[in-house]
Amino acid sequence: MSFKEYSKDIGLDEKIANKLIDTVSNGKALSFEDGFGDFLESLLNLERPGGKGKMQSYGSRPIKGNRRTKGDIQDLKNAFYNILHADHPQTVRGVFYQAVSRGLIAKTEKEYKNVVGRLLTDMRKEGVLPFEWLADSTCWMRKPRTYSGLEAAMTDAWEYYRKSVWHGQPVYIEIWMEKEALAGVIYKETASWDVPLMVTRGYPSLSFLHTAGEAISSIGKSAYIYYFGDYDPSGLDISRKVEEGLREYAPDVDIYFERVAVTPQQIQDWDLPTRPTKGSDTRSKNFKGDSVELDSIPAKQLRQLVGECITQHIDQETIERLEMAEQAEKETLKNIILDTFYNTERS
């Protein structure tokens, strides 16, 4: 096995591996600045002397101190497949936290990027893992919907017609989320209940808050806003900023704002994986303890939380009535299409 192959197998960054090769080829002595420290960390999970360039570790250690064999790699692939088969879609980071909770890998950024990220990429390329099992809402296309003709447009309208769930309800609901990557995980839940999913991508812009506030005001109902974000200094401040902005730009509306996740109680009750709070965050001065990412909540549990926020505002009788009305209206639309384009007797 060549050094390049070996370095890839242990998760060493390709640029660092090349730098090591160049250094040795030129007869120079290896130093930690040349990437030798990263090489040792990959082998032994060691820190560099003096804490310089220290590997970011979240506390746990690999199950095996030696480099992984091909059998170990295959076992990890099988475990990742089973995690996603049981509950999908999930984010790559969500799979990482599930693997950490099962004791499969160390809770380090290196394991996240070079093991979980790399193996999930390989599995998709190999055709082993369905692409749709991993959510990625960060990349998308903008294009207006167009049709080949009226028949296609009306058929599309019939296929996708949905009765508004909240049109006759006394309240308006929105789900807000800090992380765009997780939007794909919970969108099916919000979409099935006809509820807007608002993604801030970190701190929301002033324009986004203004537009959202104006939209809430135009509805003319009491608004229930449910927020999901990281439990860390910035994550807590973002939810405060969102609530403050919506109240400012929708002053005439009764707004009920709740931070649903992540909460200290959830961290304790569900034993969620933590990470060190970033000292570089200026808001960390008044924050005590470790931080917890929203991704650490299992995807199924996260969707359940979202569903509970929504369903408490609508009863089963109303749902059944809406479904019957929707079915009848779809049938009417179908008959219009048949009469217009096919001149066929109604079924």
Backbone torsions as a table, in degrees:
resi	resn	phi	psi	omega
1	MET	NA	130.6	179.2
2	SER	-73.6	162.8	179.2
3	PHE	-62.2	-36.8	179.5
4	LYS	-61.9	-44.5	179.0
5	GLU	-64.6	-41.4	-179.9
6	TYR	-63.5	-43.8	-178.7
7	SER	-64.9	-36.2	177.6
8	LYS	-67.2	-38.3	-177.7
9	ASP	-64.3	-34.4	-179.0
10	ILE	-92.1	2.7	175.9
11	GLY	85.2	19.3	179.2
12	LEU	-78.7	134.8	-179.6
13	ASP	-57.4	137.9	-175.6
14	GLU	-61.2	-38.9	-180.0
15	LYS	-63.9	-39.6	179.3
16	ILE	-67.9	-40.3	179.1
17	ALA	-60.8	-44.5	179.6
18	ASN	-64.0	-37.3	179.6
19	LYS	-66.1	-39.9	177.2
20	LEU	-62.2	-43.5	179.8
21	ILE	-62.0	-45.5	179.6
22	ASP	-61.9	-42.2	-178.1
23	THR	-62.4	-47.1	-179.2
24	VAL	-67.4	-40.4	-178.9
25	SER	-62.2	-31.8	-179.0
26	ASN	-89.3	6.2	175.8
27	GLY	74.1	20.9	-179.3
28	LYS	-90.2	158.4	176.4
29	ALA	-78.6	141.8	179.2
30	LEU	-75.3	141.9	175.8
31	SER	-136.0	166.7	179.4
32	PHE	-65.0	-29.2	179.4
33	GLU	-69.0	-25.8	-179.9
34	ASP	-78.7	-2.6	-178.8
35	GLY	103.8	0.7	-179.2
36	PHE	-63.6	-34.1	178.8
37	GLY	-62.4	-41.3	178.7
38	ASP	-64.2	-35.6	179.2
39	PHE	-64.2	-45.0	178.8
40	LEU	-64.4	-39.5	179.6
41	GLU	-61.7	-40.2	179.9
42	SER	-63.1	-35.6	-179.3
43	LEU	-80.7	-46.4	-168.3
44	LEU	-119.7	-3.2	-178.3
45	ASN	60.1	41.3	-179.2
46	LEU	-91.9	158.8	171.7
47	GLU	-89.7	153.4	172.3
48	ARG	-74.2	153.0	179.2
49	PRO	-58.4	139.7	176.0
50	GLY	73.0	6.7	178.7
51	GLY	72.8	9.4	-178.0
52	LYS	-76.5	128.5	-179.3
53	GLY	62.5	30.9	-175.0
54	LYS	-61.6	138.8	178.1
55	MET	-67.0	135.2	179.6
56	GLN	-75.5	111.9	-177.9
57	SER	-120.1	142.0	-178.4
58	TYR	-101.0	12.6	171.6
59	GLY	116.3	-44.7	-177.0
60	SER	-83.4	164.8	-177.7
61	ARG	-118.9	157.8	178.1
62	PRO	-60.3	152.5	178.5
63	ILE	-63.9	-37.1	179.2
64	LYS	-121.3	134.0	-179.5
65	GLY	-75.2	-30.4	-179.3
66	ASN	-78.3	166.4	179.1
67	ARG	-65.9	152.4	-175.7
68	ARG	-74.4	139.7	175.0
69	THR	-84.1	172.3	176.3
70	LYS	-60.0	-35.6	177.5
71	GLY	-65.1	-40.1	177.4
72	ASP	-62.5	-43.0	179.9
73	ILE	-61.9	-42.6	179.9
74	GLN	-66.1	-37.0	176.9
75	ASP	-62.2	-40.8	178.1
76	LEU	-65.0	-43.0	178.0
77	LYS	-59.1	-43.7	179.4
78	ASN	-62.7	-40.4	-179.8
79	ALA	-66.1	-43.3	178.8
80	PHE	-63.0	-40.7	178.4
81	TYR	-60.3	-45.4	-178.2
82	ASN	-65.3	-37.2	177.9
83	ILE	-60.6	-45.2	-177.7
84	LEU	-77.7	-31.8	178.1
85	HIS	-64.2	-36.8	-178.7
86	ALA	-74.2	-26.4	-176.2
87	ASP	-158.9	110.7	178.6
88	HIS	-145.6	155.6	3.1
89	PRO	-80.5	157.8	172.9
90	GLN	-135.5	164.4	172.6
91	THR	-86.8	163.4	176.6
92	VAL	-59.8	-41.6	179.4
93	ARG	-66.9	-32.6	176.4
94	GLY	-63.4	-42.1	176.9
95	VAL	-63.8	-39.8	178.0
96	PHE	-56.8	-47.8	-178.7
97	TYR	-67.2	-34.7	176.5
98	GLN	-64.9	-40.2	179.2
99	ALA	-67.0	-39.4	177.4
100	VAL	-62.6	-45.1	-179.0
101	SER	-61.8	-29.5	179.5
102	ARG	-88.4	0.6	179.3
103	GLY	73.5	22.6	-176.5
104	LEU	-82.8	-32.1	-176.5
105	ILE	-141.6	166.4	176.1
106	ALA	-77.3	153.1	-179.5
107	LYS	-88.2	68.9	-179.6
108	THR	-130.2	156.1	176.6
109	GLU	-64.4	-31.2	179.1
110	LYS	-64.7	-41.3	177.7
111	GLU	-66.9	-37.0	179.2
112	TYR	-63.0	-49.0	-175.0
113	LYS	-79.5	-47.9	-170.5
114	ASN	-90.3	-13.8	178.8
115	VAL	-112.2	-64.9	-177.2
116	VAL	-64.2	-52.7	-178.8
117	GLY	-60.1	-45.3	-177.2
118	ARG	-67.5	-44.6	-177.4
119	LEU	-68.6	-37.9	178.0
120	LEU	-66.4	-34.2	174.7
121	THR	-65.0	-47.5	179.2
122	ASP	-59.5	-43.0	-177.0
123	MET	-64.5	-36.3	177.5
124	ARG	-70.6	-41.9	179.3
125	LYS	-64.7	-33.1	-179.9
126	GLU	-78.1	-8.4	-179.4
127	GLY	81.8	10.7	-179.5
128	VAL	-81.3	-36.4	-174.6
129	LEU	-113.7	122.0	177.3
130	PRO	-59.0	134.0	-178.3
131	PHE	-59.8	-36.1	-175.4
132	GLU	-71.6	-7.9	177.8
133	TRP	-75.4	-17.1	177.1
134	LEU	-110.8	127.2	-176.8
135	ALA	-86.0	136.9	173.9
136	ASP	-145.2	100.7	-178.8
137	SER	-100.6	9.5	-175.8
138	THR	-83.3	-19.6	-179.7
139	CYS	-119.1	130.5	-179.8
140	TRP	-155.2	166.4	-175.2
141	MET	-109.4	142.8	173.2
142	ARG	-108.6	121.1	178.5
143	LYS	-161.0	131.8	178.3
144	PRO	-68.1	148.3	177.7
145	ARG	-80.6	126.0	179.2
146	THR	-127.5	165.5	-175.3
147	TYR	-135.9	155.6	178.1
148	SER	-75.7	-17.3	179.5
149	GLY	176.3	-178.9	-177.8
150	LEU	-63.2	-37.6	-179.2
151	GLU	-61.3	-45.7	179.6
152	ALA	-63.6	-39.6	-179.8
153	ALA	-65.4	-44.0	-178.8
154	MET	-70.8	-35.5	177.2
155	THR	-65.1	-40.8	177.8
156	ASP	-62.9	-42.2	179.0
157	ALA	-61.9	-39.7	179.2
158	TRP	-66.9	-43.9	-177.3
159	GLU	-64.7	-37.2	-173.2
160	TYR	-107.2	8.5	-178.3
161	TYR	-64.2	132.6	175.7
162	ARG	-136.4	138.3	175.5
163	LYS	-76.3	133.6	179.2
164	SER	-62.3	124.1	-177.7
165	VAL	-71.3	-35.8	-169.1
166	TRP	-103.8	4.2	-177.1
167	HIS	-56.7	-43.8	-177.6
168	GLY	-100.7	11.4	-178.4
169	GLN	-91.9	153.2	-175.9
170	PRO	-79.7	-6.8	-177.0
171	VAL	-128.5	163.0	176.6
172	TYR	-122.3	140.0	-175.0
173	ILE	-128.3	141.5	171.2
174	GLU	-136.1	144.1	172.1
175	ILE	-106.8	124.8	179.3
176	TRP	-110.5	141.9	-177.6
177	MET	-140.6	138.7	-179.2
178	GLU	-73.3	-37.0	-169.8
179	LYS	-105.3	122.6	179.6
180	GLU	-67.3	-33.9	-178.0
181	ALA	-60.5	-29.1	-178.4
182	LEU	-86.2	-6.5	-179.6
183	ALA	-58.3	-40.3	179.6
184	GLY	-66.4	-21.4	179.9
185	VAL	-75.9	-38.5	-174.7
186	ILE	-108.1	-3.9	-175.7
187	TYR	-59.8	-38.2	179.9
188	LYS	-58.8	-35.2	-179.6
189	GLU	-70.7	-47.0	179.9
190	THR	-68.7	-37.2	-179.2
191	ALA	-66.3	-38.9	-178.1
192	SER	-64.8	-24.5	179.2
193	TRP	-105.3	9.5	175.5
194	ASP	60.0	41.9	-177.8
195	VAL	-115.9	133.4	179.1
196	PRO	-64.2	138.6	173.6
197	LEU	-109.2	116.2	-175.9
198	MET	-107.0	117.8	-176.8
199	VAL	-109.1	124.1	-175.3
200	THR	-88.8	-23.9	-175.9
201	ARG	55.3	57.8	-175.4
202	GLY	86.5	-138.7	178.6
203	TYR	-72.7	128.3	179.2
204	PRO	-73.8	149.9	177.1
205	SER	-74.9	161.1	178.0
206	LEU	-62.0	-39.3	-179.8
207	SER	-63.9	-40.6	179.9
208	PHE	-63.3	-44.6	178.8
209	LEU	-65.0	-38.9	179.5
210	HIS	-64.5	-46.7	179.6
211	THR	-63.1	-42.6	179.5
212	ALA	-64.2	-42.1	178.6
213	GLY	-63.2	-42.4	178.7
214	GLU	-63.9	-38.8	179.1
215	ALA	-64.3	-41.4	178.6
216	ILE	-63.9	-41.9	179.3
217	SER	-62.3	-38.1	-176.7
218	SER	-68.7	-21.0	179.8
219	ILE	-71.5	-37.0	177.5
220	GLY	76.1	28.9	178.8
221	LYS	-132.9	164.4	171.3
222	SER	-62.9	138.7	-175.5
223	ALA	-114.0	133.1	175.8
224	TYR	-109.9	115.3	-177.7
225	ILE	-109.8	121.0	-179.3
226	TYR	-112.6	122.0	-172.5
227	TYR	-109.6	137.4	178.2
228	PHE	-126.0	123.0	-179.4
229	GLY	-159.4	173.7	179.5
230	ASP	-64.8	151.5	172.0
231	TYR	-98.2	88.3	176.8
232	ASP	-156.1	172.3	-175.6
233	PRO	-53.1	-47.7	-179.4
234	SER	-71.7	-39.2	-179.9
235	GLY	-59.5	-41.6	178.0
236	LEU	-68.5	-36.6	-178.9
237	ASP	-71.4	-33.2	178.9
238	ILE	-62.8	-44.6	-179.7
239	SER	-63.7	-36.8	175.8
240	ARG	-62.8	-42.7	-178.9
241	LYS	-64.7	-40.7	179.6
242	VAL	-63.4	-49.1	-179.5
243	GLU	-60.6	-44.8	-179.9
244	GLU	-60.7	-44.1	-178.7
245	GLY	-67.3	-42.6	-179.7
246	LEU	-65.9	-38.5	178.2
247	ARG	-67.1	-33.7	179.9
248	GLU	-70.5	-41.2	-174.5
249	TYR	-96.3	0.1	171.2
250	ALA	-135.0	60.2	-172.4
251	PRO	-67.2	-20.6	-176.3
252	ASP	-91.1	2.2	-175.3
253	VAL	-108.5	139.9	172.4
254	ASP	-77.3	107.6	-177.1
255	ILE	-105.9	125.5	175.5
256	TYR	-107.9	108.1	-174.5
257	PHE	-106.9	130.2	179.0
258	GLU	-135.6	129.5	172.5
259	ARG	-86.8	106.6	-173.5
260	VAL	-82.5	-39.0	-177.2
261	ALA	-156.7	149.8	-1.2
262	VAL	-90.1	143.5	179.3
263	THR	-121.3	157.8	177.1
264	PRO	-56.4	-37.2	-179.8
265	GLN	-64.9	-40.4	178.3
266	GLN	-65.2	-39.9	179.3
267	ILE	-59.0	-42.6	-178.7
268	GLN	-74.3	-48.8	-175.1
269	ASP	-66.9	-37.2	-174.5
270	TRP	-101.9	2.4	179.5
271	ASP	50.4	52.6	-176.5
272	LEU	-71.8	141.7	178.0
273	PRO	-62.2	138.3	-179.4
274	THR	-109.1	171.4	172.1
275	ARG	-143.2	155.0	179.7
276	PRO	-61.3	139.0	177.0
277	THR	-70.6	133.1	-177.3
278	LYS	-67.8	120.3	178.0
279	GLY	-69.1	-20.1	-179.6
280	SER	-74.0	-15.8	178.3
281	ASP	-76.1	117.6	-176.4
282	THR	-61.8	-19.4	-179.1
283	ARG	-86.1	-1.4	-175.8
284	SER	-75.2	-12.4	-178.1
285	LYS	-58.8	-38.6	-177.8
286	ASN	-101.2	13.4	-178.5
287	PHE	-107.9	130.9	-178.2
288	LYS	-110.4	138.9	174.5
289	GLY	90.0	-175.0	179.8
290	ASP	-80.2	165.7	178.7
291	SER	-101.4	160.3	178.9
292	VAL	-138.1	129.4	179.2
293	GLU	-84.2	149.6	177.9
294	LEU	-60.3	-31.8	179.7
295	ASP	-61.6	-19.7	-177.5
296	SER	-72.3	-17.9	175.2
297	ILE	-77.5	124.1	179.2
298	PRO	-51.6	141.3	-174.0
299	ALA	-54.7	-42.4	-179.2
300	LYS	-62.8	-40.9	178.9
301	GLN	-66.6	-37.8	-179.9
302	LEU	-65.4	-45.0	178.0
303	ARG	-63.4	-36.4	178.5
304	GLN	-64.1	-41.4	177.2
305	LEU	-60.0	-43.8	179.7
306	VAL	-62.5	-46.5	-180.0
307	GLY	-59.8	-40.2	-179.9
308	GLU	-66.4	-36.5	177.0
309	CYS	-60.5	-39.0	-175.0
310	ILE	-80.8	-49.7	-171.1
311	THR	-68.0	-17.3	177.7
312	GLN	-67.8	-13.5	-177.5
313	HIS	-101.0	2.1	-178.5
314	ILE	-144.8	137.6	-176.5
315	ASP	-98.1	164.6	-175.3
316	GLN	-63.1	-36.1	-179.5
317	GLU	-62.8	-42.7	178.4
318	THR	-63.8	-41.1	179.2
319	ILE	-61.1	-46.5	-179.4
320	GLU	-62.9	-39.4	179.6
321	ARG	-65.6	-41.5	178.8
322	LEU	-64.3	-41.2	-179.8
323	GLU	-63.6	-39.9	178.9
324	MET	-66.4	-42.9	179.6
325	ALA	-65.0	-41.1	179.9
326	GLU	-62.8	-43.1	-179.5
327	GLN	-63.1	-42.3	-179.9
328	ALA	-64.9	-41.5	-179.0
329	GLU	-70.4	-33.1	175.8
330	LYS	-66.8	-37.6	178.8
331	GLU	-65.9	-39.7	177.0
332	THR	-61.9	-44.7	179.9
333	LEU	-64.2	-38.4	177.8
334	LYS	-62.0	-43.7	179.7
335	ASN	-65.5	-35.0	176.6
336	ILE	-62.9	-42.7	179.4
337	ILE	-63.8	-44.5	-179.6
338	LEU	-63.5	-44.0	-179.6
339	ASP	-65.8	-38.5	-175.2
340	THR	-75.9	-43.2	-170.6
341	PHE	-108.4	-21.0	-175.2
342	TYR	-121.2	-13.8	-178.2
343	ASN	48.8	43.8	-177.3
344	THR	-101.0	146.7	177.4
345	GLU	-64.7	141.7	-178.7
346	ARG	-69.7	143.4	179.4
347	SER	-79.4	NA	NA
